[in-house]
Amino acid sequence: MKQLRSDKLNKSPDQKYVPERRGKRKKVLRAVSLTIATILTAAVSLLFLMPIILTITNSFMSPTEFAANYGAIFATTKSGGRQFVAQFVNLKFIPDMVSFSQYATVLFKSRDYLFKFWNSMILVLPIMLFQLAIASLAGYGFYRYKGKIRGVIFFAYIILMLMPYQVTLVPNYLVSNWLGILDSYWAIWLPGIFSPFSVYLITKYMNRIPKSCIEAAQIDGAGEFRIFTKIALPMSKGIIMSTGILVFIDYWNMVEQPLILLSDPDKYPLSVYLSKINSGEVTLAFAVATIYLIPTLLVFLYGEEYLVEGITYQGGVKA
Amino acid sequence: MSNTNTKAKKTRQKYSKHQLRAKWGSTIFLIPSVAGCALFFFVPYLVVIYYSVLDNPFGKNFVGIYNYKNVIMNSAFQTAVKNTGMFSLIAVPLAVLLSLLLALLLDNKIPLRTQFRTFLLSPMMVPVASIVLIWQVLFDQNGAVNVVLSKFGVTGVDWLKSDLAIVVIVILFLWKNIGYNMILFMAALSSVPQDIIEVARLESAGRVKIFFMIKLRYLVSTIVFVTIMSLINSFKIFREIYLLTTDYPYASIYMLQHFMNNKFKSLDYQMLSAGAVLMSIVMVVIIVVLFKAEEHFSKDLDG
């Protein structure tokens, strides 16, 4: 490249300007397209960011202000009698007055929310940890196992993973009933732990570990388990973390499973409780949602790099 | 590594105990997952197939394809299939296309690139209940979208109770899933070999040409992967639809999951089972087609 340009520069003066001018125009064009790209991305980002901002800022809105702004949709008094409100909602990003009363109610006055929050934690964390553990083992197993039925089993996993929850609902219910774990957390934990989703992701990634790494370790006399813990696991750290984030977010927001498999509302996680929040409490909803968002936010901030990195090899050629 | 018994017997004599353990060790890693999946999904699924050919779970009379006929002729099922199919056909390709476009946008050296990426991923974090509230505020008869429309002199509709309900759900789906898809594409784009692109540039190929002739070919398996993920997520959107509109929504967003959910509630297991089996057959077909397509389009690329 450089050689070419210097060649041209050494030629006669009138020829000298041609490539430069063209380069300038190209530069301008490039700058313009870059600006357009930036503006476009910024606009889309803003649109995407809006609900999260709305959730957080509106959680500081006093019940009266909430009623004034959103009363047109939600009946905000317990008796159902609507206060005088405008006909339309008033989408408001910044409350007139910052009020902490919702947080006071959610955190101190009513113990329900914190209790349900704890339920969510107890439900989600074991599922996430054990699903990852079992899926990492299985991922390595699929990577190393070359039997004839490997393809069949893995295909079954993919189909299973694609099924909407409503299809696996009956099988789930039947087994829980048969094992006598209906109405207990086990009914949600166990199917969650064995969910094929993370097996698929982790296997797809582990398949990329070069065979030479394994062979080298074998020559050094390492057993399968040692190869798994010392080579396969560290190499797949990114995908395991990013799968963990996806699993956490998915189960943190679960609604169907508890509704069907648990009959005692006291055992419900906050996600169910929050989604069934009744009209008298709707002013609290954004405050509860904000608190509910915190663990996801932490997981996300901690793991976003893994989410991006972990996927890097996934999307490549030949799965 | 051999699989059949006879071969295993032969190898047992040939290899030492240690080597044999190494050979079969890999199977042990699969056992927890396969056993769990078998217990919680595969075996009960066989039971579901069994149920689908019985008159009821208690009488256990074989009725053949009666339940299948019944479910296919059911008008609610037909509406549900039509809506779910429509939704997936619109939402999944849109999600793939738009996220690819966004990834290409972010592939430029624009300022605040990582920040934008995080912003676009942020919908993943928002709790479902909060999404539902905000979508109500936006798309209610008295909602914010209609306020904006009325400023242009357009009379708004109650979006979720109109034929446009599906549009609202598609928007919700896209908003929620595009960020993650985009990350997958960004990762794939960054793994396209730079030397090939350099060569193409020297041969003065334009950016559009480079995209279609080179990058797209390396993106094939990611496109398949993103399609699969979007398909999974397109079924998960039922959660939001359900919370927005409960058991019986406006006809245009009555999904297969509604049908199954309602059949489950009314304890009509035969119909539910037949529906579930039919749905799995469709899924198998879709996956086989996707994998064949991937194989076809990326066969002459070397890893």
Contacts between the chains, C-beta under 8 A, distances in Angstrom:
chain1	res1	chain2	res2	distance
A	1	B	202	8.0
A	33	B	108	7.7
A	34	B	108	6.0
A	34	B	109	7.2
A	34	B	110	6.1
A	37	B	105	5.2
A	37	B	108	4.9
A	37	B	110	5.4
A	38	B	110	4.5
A	38	B	111	6.4
A	38	B	112	8.0
A	40	B	105	6.2
A	41	B	102	7.4
A	41	B	105	5.3
A	41	B	106	6.4
A	41	B	110	6.2
A	41	B	116	5.0
A	42	B	116	7.1
A	44	B	102	6.8
A	44	B	120	6.9
A	45	B	116	5.0
A	45	B	119	3.8
A	45	B	120	5.8
A	46	B	119	7.7
A	47	B	175	7.8
A	48	B	119	5.9
A	48	B	120	5.3
A	48	B	122	6.1
A	48	B	123	5.7
A	48	B	175	6.4
A	48	B	178	7.8
A	48	B	179	6.8
A	49	B	119	4.9
A	49	B	122	5.6
A	51	B	123	6.9
A	51	B	126	5.4
A	51	B	130	7.1
A	51	B	131	6.4
A	51	B	134	4.7
A	51	B	175	7.8
A	52	B	122	5.1
A	52	B	123	7.4
A	52	B	125	6.6
A	52	B	126	5.3
A	54	B	134	5.8
A	54	B	137	8.0
A	55	B	126	6.4
A	55	B	127	7.9
A	55	B	130	4.7
A	55	B	134	7.1
A	70	B	137	6.2
A	72	B	140	7.6
A	72	B	142	4.0
A	73	B	136	5.9
A	73	B	137	6.3
A	73	B	140	4.7
A	73	B	142	5.9
A	73	B	143	6.7
A	74	B	136	7.9
A	87	B	142	6.1
A	88	B	142	4.9
A	88	B	143	7.6
A	88	B	144	7.9
A	88	B	146	7.0
A	88	B	147	4.9
A	88	B	150	7.8
A	89	B	137	5.6
A	89	B	140	7.0
A	89	B	142	5.8
A	89	B	143	5.7
A	89	B	144	5.7
A	89	B	147	7.1
A	90	B	147	7.9
A	91	B	137	6.5
A	91	B	138	7.6
A	91	B	144	4.0
A	91	B	147	7.4
A	134	B	32	5.0
A	134	B	33	5.1
A	134	B	36	6.8
A	135	B	33	6.7
A	137	B	29	4.5
A	137	B	30	7.6
A	137	B	32	6.0
A	137	B	33	6.7
A	138	B	29	6.5
A	138	B	30	5.6
A	138	B	32	7.2
A	138	B	33	3.5
A	138	B	34	7.3
A	140	B	26	7.6
A	140	B	29	5.0
A	141	B	26	5.6
A	141	B	27	6.9
A	141	B	28	7.5
A	141	B	29	3.2
A	141	B	30	3.5
A	141	B	31	7.9
A	141	B	33	7.4
A	142	B	30	6.8
A	143	B	26	8.0
A	144	B	25	7.7
A	144	B	26	3.4
A	144	B	29	7.0
A	145	B	1	7.3
A	145	B	26	4.5
A	145	B	27	5.9
A	145	B	29	7.7
A	145	B	30	6.0
A	146	B	1	4.5
A	146	B	3	8.0
A	147	B	1	6.8
A	147	B	3	4.0
A	147	B	27	7.6
A	148	B	3	4.7
A	148	B	4	7.9
A	149	B	3	7.2
A	153	B	30	7.8
A	153	B	34	6.6
A	155	B	287	7.7
A	156	B	42	6.8
A	157	B	37	7.1
A	158	B	228	7.7
A	158	B	287	6.1
A	159	B	280	6.5
A	159	B	283	5.7
A	159	B	284	5.9
A	159	B	287	6.4
A	160	B	37	7.0
A	160	B	41	5.4
A	160	B	42	7.7
A	161	B	232	6.7
A	162	B	228	7.1
A	162	B	231	6.2
A	162	B	232	5.8
A	162	B	235	7.7
A	162	B	283	5.1
A	162	B	287	6.8
A	163	B	235	7.8
A	163	B	279	7.6
A	163	B	280	6.5
A	163	B	283	6.7
A	164	B	235	3.6
A	164	B	236	7.5
A	164	B	238	6.7
A	164	B	256	7.2
A	164	B	257	5.6
A	164	B	260	8.0
A	164	B	279	7.6
A	165	B	235	7.6
A	165	B	236	7.8
A	165	B	238	7.8
A	165	B	257	7.6
A	166	B	238	7.3
A	166	B	256	7.2
A	166	B	257	4.3
A	166	B	260	3.9
A	166	B	261	5.9
A	166	B	264	7.5
A	166	B	276	7.7
A	167	B	260	7.0
A	167	B	276	4.4
A	167	B	279	5.8
A	167	B	280	6.6
A	168	B	41	6.3
A	168	B	45	7.8
A	169	B	260	6.9
A	169	B	261	7.9
A	169	B	264	6.1
A	170	B	44	7.5
A	170	B	48	5.6
A	170	B	51	7.8
A	170	B	264	6.9
A	170	B	269	6.6
A	170	B	272	6.0
A	170	B	273	6.6
A	170	B	276	6.7
A	171	B	40	7.2
A	171	B	41	6.0
A	171	B	44	3.1
A	171	B	45	5.2
A	171	B	47	6.9
A	171	B	48	5.8
A	172	B	40	6.8
A	172	B	44	7.2
A	173	B	264	7.9
A	174	B	44	5.0
A	174	B	47	6.0
A	174	B	48	8.0
A	175	B	39	6.6
A	175	B	40	5.5
A	175	B	43	7.9
A	175	B	44	5.1
A	190	B	36	7.4
A	190	B	40	6.2
A	191	B	40	4.8
A	191	B	41	7.6
A	193	B	36	6.8
A	194	B	33	6.6
A	194	B	36	3.3
A	194	B	37	5.3
A	194	B	39	7.6
A	194	B	40	5.3
A	194	B	41	7.3
A	196	B	33	7.9
A	196	B	37	6.1
A	196	B	41	7.5
A	197	B	232	7.9
A	199	B	33	5.7
A	204	B	225	7.9
A	218	B	22	7.0
A	223	B	21	7.4
A	223	B	22	6.6
A	223	B	25	6.8
A	224	B	21	7.9
A	224	B	22	6.0
A	224	B	25	3.4
A	224	B	26	6.2
A	224	B	28	7.6
A	224	B	29	7.4
A	225	B	25	7.3
A	228	B	29	6.9
A	246	B	180	8.0
A	249	B	124	5.8
A	249	B	125	7.2
A	250	B	236	7.9
A	252	B	127	7.8
A	253	B	127	6.2
A	253	B	128	4.4
A	253	B	239	7.3
A	255	B	128	6.6
A	255	B	239	5.3
A	255	B	242	7.4
A	255	B	243	6.8
A	256	B	239	6.7
A	256	B	242	7.8
A	260	B	264	7.5
A	271	B	127	6.8
A	271	B	128	6.5
A	271	B	129	6.7
A	274	B	127	6.6
A	274	B	129	3.9
A	274	B	130	7.8
A	275	B	128	6.4
A	275	B	129	4.2
A	275	B	132	6.5
A	275	B	243	4.9
A	277	B	129	7.0
A	282	B	133	7.7
A	285	B	129	6.8
A	285	B	130	7.3
A	285	B	133	5.6
A	286	B	130	6.9
A	286	B	133	7.2
A	288	B	129	7.9
A	289	B	126	7.9
A	289	B	127	5.0
A	289	B	129	6.0
A	289	B	130	3.7
A	289	B	133	7.5
A	292	B	127	4.7
A	292	B	129	7.7
A	292	B	130	7.7
A	293	B	125	6.2
A	293	B	126	6.9
A	293	B	127	5.9
A	293	B	130	7.4
A	296	B	124	7.9
A	296	B	125	4.6
A	296	B	127	7.5
A	297	B	125	5.9
A	300	B	121	7.7
A	300	B	124	7.5
A	300	B	125	5.6
A	304	B	118	6.4
A	304	B	121	7.2
A	307	B	121	7.6
A	307	B	183	6.6
A	308	B	117	7.4
A	308	B	183	5.8
A	308	B	186	7.6
A	308	B	187	6.9
A	311	B	183	6.0
A	311	B	184	5.6
A	311	B	187	4.8
A	312	B	187	4.3
A	312	B	190	7.1
A	312	B	191	6.6
A	313	B	187	7.9
A	313	B	191	7.6
A	314	B	184	7.1
A	314	B	187	7.1
A	314	B	225	6.8
A	315	B	184	5.0
A	315	B	185	7.2
A	315	B	187	5.0
A	315	B	188	3.7
A	315	B	191	7.2
A	315	B	219	7.8
A	315	B	221	7.0
A	315	B	222	3.6
A	315	B	225	6.0
A	315	B	226	7.9
A	316	B	188	6.5
A	316	B	191	5.1
A	316	B	218	7.8
A	316	B	221	6.9
A	316	B	222	7.5
A	316	B	303	7.9
A	317	B	218	6.5
A	317	B	220	7.7
A	317	B	221	5.5
A	317	B	298	5.8
A	317	B	301	5.2
A	317	B	303	5.6
A	318	B	221	6.8
A	318	B	298	7.2
A	318	B	301	7.9
A	318	B	303	5.0
A	319	B	221	5.7
A	319	B	225	7.1
A	319	B	294	7.8
